[in-house]
Amino acid sequence: MIAVWKEIEMLEPIDKLIERIRANCQATTKANTYVALKVISPKG
């Protein structure tokens, strides 16, 4: 039981890192899409 708990404890920081990377990629994709739409169809 202790070994399982230790493994979970060790993986938590990795999980948090993966979540941050994923959120960053999603934000970048959203920003790139916004810029691409502005370039393709500029208004004004």
TIRODREN-408942 format. One record per residue (C-alpha): x, y, z; residue number from 1. Coordinates in steps of 0.02 Angstrom, whole numbers, plus 50000, padded with zeros to 5 digits. Layout:
// TIRODREN-408942
ATOM,X,Y,Z,NUM
...
This chain:
// TIRODREN-408942
ATOM,50000,50000,50000,1
ATOM,50142,50120,50042,2
ATOM,50225,50087,49874,3
ATOM,50065,50133,49782,4
ATOM,50048,50293,49883,5
ATOM,50230,50340,49847,6
ATOM,50204,50311,49661,7
ATOM,50050,50423,49660,8
ATOM,50145,50555,49759,9
ATOM,50287,50552,49632,10
ATOM,50170,50566,49481,11
ATOM,50068,50714,49543,12
ATOM,50197,50847,49493,13
ATOM,50212,50767,49320,14
ATOM,50022,50772,49300,15
ATOM,50020,50956,49346,16
ATOM,50158,50992,49220,17
ATOM,50063,50900,49083,18
ATOM,49906,51000,49123,19
ATOM,50002,51164,49108,20
ATOM,50080,51112,48943,21
ATOM,49911,51061,48875,22
ATOM,49831,51226,48928,23
ATOM,49975,51322,48850,24
ATOM,49955,51228,48685,25
ATOM,49768,51262,48684,26
ATOM,49796,51447,48716,27
ATOM,49927,51455,48578,28
ATOM,49812,51367,48455,29
ATOM,49671,51487,48497,30
ATOM,49785,51639,48475,31
ATOM,49854,51574,48310,32
ATOM,49678,51545,48245,33
ATOM,49628,51721,48293,34
ATOM,49780,51796,48205,35
ATOM,49753,51688,48051,36
ATOM,49572,51745,48038,37
ATOM,49626,51927,48051,38
ATOM,49756,51903,47913,39
ATOM,49636,51810,47798,40
ATOM,49491,51931,47816,41
ATOM,49550,52101,47876,42
ATOM,49412,52226,47909,43
ATOM,49426,52413,47885,44
